[in-house]
Amino acid sequence: MTAVNKALVVGGGFSGMAAAIRMRRAGIDVHLLEQDAAWCPLGAGITVSGATLRALESLGLRAAFEAEGYTSSNVEIYTAQGHHLATLPTPPVVGSTVAGGAGILRPTLARIMAEATRAAGTQVRLGQRWTDMEQDGQQVHVRFSDGSQDRFDLVVGADGVHSALRAKYMPEVPAPEYIGQGVWRAVLPRPESIQRPFMWLGSHIKVGVNPVSATHMYLFITEDRPTKEHIDPATWPTVVEGLLRPFTDPVVQALIPHVHSPEAAIDYRPLANLLVPAPWNRGRVLLIGDAVAATTPHLASGAGIGMESGIVLGEELERHDDLQAALDAFHARRFERCRMVVKNSEQLCMIEIHDGDKGEHQRIMRESMLALTQPI
Ligand SMILES: Cc1cc2nc3c(=O)[nH]c(=O)nc-3n(C[C@H](O)[C@H](O)[C@H](O)COP(=O)(O)OP(=O)(O)OC[C@H]3O[C@@H](n4cnc5c(N)ncnc54)[C@H](O)[C@@H]3O)c2cc1C
């Protein structure tokens, strides 16, 4: 019994791949459309919470993750001068024995999930987009950029924060707006002393590192910038050095020479967020992941909640033979959890921008991390 027999997933990011794997397990004929012919995201690291690890475990990917990523527990918080402020516990997640936190390189996690997506029997179309989509009460008729066409019982839009499906089906939703903060990221060699995430809280700037493998860690720096401006990539290593200099903790100072290496692969992202009110479907087209709930990275959980949505969708389609009943159950399980992540991350961002109460910042972090451990 499933609510649909044949589904198209638009977007092969973490949300779309999780949906494809879980829907295949429900016996659904799944097709996945990804515009990137190489199917490979940017080379930065990604923080994986215990809840995200639990999601990966439910997709059968725990061992693959643990073989190539790095698991740990707790987060160490310091001042810019290296004074230890707190150890934030990463509480164990309910219903699993996975670690409280983890890190991995994005292309590594994407490869692990892409292999699982294909192994599950998903029909993958790379280097293509949809050009036209029309639905009647029964099916969605899709034309593809290679000129072919097909019909599906359900289209799952996992096409990211700039979703073309959202623009088509939810034109009333405004585009995400710049929030006033940007994030710098780089991949650096991991010193033996960094065995879990560390963060240094400065004034209007936060620096952090998180191990992503036996040999490497990734660096992130959140920086307030009142306006969204173009920063010449040729200047990025110098800008990052300038941001790190005031952090006099010797651990941070030791990072500086490495940011000038091409292997650091520095990346800068102006941050934006978006929360589309439920329902996230228009007829037989349902949006998940960043397309409807894009968060700033303050709880490092955007990819995690996107994967969870893909998993819950597969579970509810399997549980019901009526699509509307499956979608109602999906929204009941997903909206509030995604809202919590987007809005609490936004609050953390605002405290940082306005140099607000660091105790309040830690309280929101703690409560959010605890909430994320709850069953989905
Ligand atoms: C700076 C930064 C740091 C972050 N750090 C973390 C972190 O540490 N931990 C965490 O959990 N989350 C983090 N996130 C959030 C996380 O990156 C996103 O939530 C996650 O990648 C969203 O996945 P998605 O699959 O929904 O969308 P995306 O990753 O955007 O994937 C969308 C896919 O759809 C494809 N696509 C788009 N349009 C079409 C089309 N028309 N046809 C075919 N294909 C299409 C794209 O090529 C892409 O592959 C961070 C985000 C930012 C900005």
The ligand as a Tripos MOL2 file, in Angstrom:
@<TRIPOS>MOLECULE
LIG
   53    58     1     0     0
SMALL
NO_CHARGES

@<TRIPOS>ATOM
      1 C1         27.1010   28.7360    4.7040 C.3       1 LIG1
      2 C2         26.2150   27.5660    5.0010 C.ar      1 LIG1
      3 C3         26.6280   26.5790    5.8920 C.ar      1 LIG1
      4 C4         25.7980   25.4960    6.1750 C.ar      1 LIG1
      5 N1         26.2240   24.5650    7.0690 N.ar      1 LIG1
      6 C5         25.4140   23.5250    7.3810 C.ar      1 LIG1
      7 C6         25.8400   22.5450    8.3090 C.ar      1 LIG1
      8 O1         26.9480   22.6070    8.8450 O.2       1 LIG1
      9 N2         24.9830   21.5130    8.5890 N.ar      1 LIG1
     10 C7         23.7390   21.4010    8.0100 C.ar      1 LIG1
     11 O2         22.9960   20.4470    8.2990 O.2       1 LIG1
     12 N3         23.3180   22.3290    7.1130 N.ar      1 LIG1
     13 C8         24.1200   23.3670    6.7850 C.ar      1 LIG1
     14 N4         23.7170   24.3060    5.8720 N.ar      1 LIG1
     15 C9         22.4060   24.1350    5.2250 C.3       1 LIG1
     16 C10        22.4870   23.1020    4.1080 C.3       1 LIG1
     17 O3         23.5730   23.3740    3.2380 O.3       1 LIG1
     18 C11        21.1890   23.1160    3.3090 C.3       1 LIG1
     19 O4         20.1020   23.1350    4.1890 O.3       1 LIG1
     20 C12        21.0790   21.8810    2.4350 C.3       1 LIG1
     21 O5         22.1750   21.7830    1.5590 O.3       1 LIG1
     22 C13        19.7780   21.9470    1.6450 C.3       1 LIG1
     23 O6         19.6540   20.7810    0.8850 O.3       1 LIG1
     24 P1         18.5390   20.7180   -0.2550 P.3       1 LIG1
     25 O7         18.7210   19.3500   -0.8410 O.co2     1 LIG1
     26 O8         17.2110   21.0720    0.2950 O.co2     1 LIG1
     27 O9         18.9310   21.8410   -1.2950 O.3       1 LIG1
     28 P2         20.2800   22.0240   -2.1480 P.3       1 LIG1
     29 O10        21.4500   21.4980   -1.4180 O.co2     1 LIG1
     30 O11        20.3070   23.4430   -2.5860 O.co2     1 LIG1
     31 O12        20.0580   21.0720   -3.4140 O.3       1 LIG1
     32 C14        19.2100   21.4470   -4.4670 C.3       1 LIG1
     33 C15        19.6180   20.6290   -5.6760 C.3       1 LIG1
     34 O13        18.6650   20.8550   -6.7200 O.3       1 LIG1
     35 C16        19.3290   21.0550   -7.9410 C.3       1 LIG1
     36 N5         18.4220   21.8410   -8.7700 N.ar      1 LIG1
     37 C17        18.0080   23.1090   -8.5610 C.ar      1 LIG1
     38 N6         17.1260   23.4830   -9.5100 N.ar      1 LIG1
     39 C18        16.9750   22.4180  -10.3530 C.ar      1 LIG1
     40 C19        16.2090   22.1760  -11.5140 C.ar      1 LIG1
     41 N7         15.4010   23.1080  -12.0120 N.pl3     1 LIG1
     42 N8         16.3080   20.9820  -12.1390 N.ar      1 LIG1
     43 C20        17.1290   20.0110  -11.6320 C.ar      1 LIG1
     44 N9         17.8910   20.1920  -10.5120 N.ar      1 LIG1
     45 C21        17.8000   21.3600   -9.8820 C.ar      1 LIG1
     46 C22        20.6240   21.7600   -7.5560 C.3       1 LIG1
     47 O14        21.6170   21.6040   -8.5350 O.3       1 LIG1
     48 C23        20.9650   21.0530   -6.2490 C.3       1 LIG1
     49 O15        21.7510   19.8980   -6.4630 O.3       1 LIG1
     50 C24        24.5170   25.4020    5.5700 C.ar      1 LIG1
     51 C25        24.0950   26.3710    4.6680 C.ar      1 LIG1
     52 C26        24.9300   27.4540    4.3920 C.ar      1 LIG1
     53 C27        24.4550   28.5040    3.4320 C.3       1 LIG1
@<TRIPOS>BOND
     1     1     2 1
     2     2     3 ar
     3     2    52 ar
     4     3     4 ar
     5     4     5 ar
     6     4    50 ar
     7     5     6 ar
     8     6     7 ar
     9     6    13 1
    10     7     8 2
    11     7     9 ar
    12     9    10 ar
    13    10    11 2
    14    10    12 ar
    15    12    13 ar
    16    13    14 ar
    17    14    15 1
    18    14    50 ar
    19    15    16 1
    20    16    17 1
    21    16    18 1
    22    18    19 1
    23    18    20 1
    24    20    21 1
    25    20    22 1
    26    22    23 1
    27    23    24 1
    28    24    25 2
    29    24    26 1
    30    24    27 1
    31    27    28 1
    32    28    29 2
    33    28    30 1
    34    28    31 1
    35    31    32 1
    36    32    33 1
    37    33    34 1
    38    33    48 1
    39    34    35 1
    40    35    36 1
    41    35    46 1
    42    36    37 ar
    43    36    45 ar
    44    37    38 ar
    45    38    39 ar
    46    39    40 ar
    47    39    45 ar
    48    40    41 1
    49    40    42 ar
    50    42    43 ar
    51    43    44 ar
    52    44    45 ar
    53    46    47 1
    54    46    48 1
    55    48    49 1
    56    50    51 ar
    57    51    52 ar
    58    52    53 1
@<TRIPOS>SUBSTRUCTURE
     1 LIG1         1 GROUP 0 **** ****
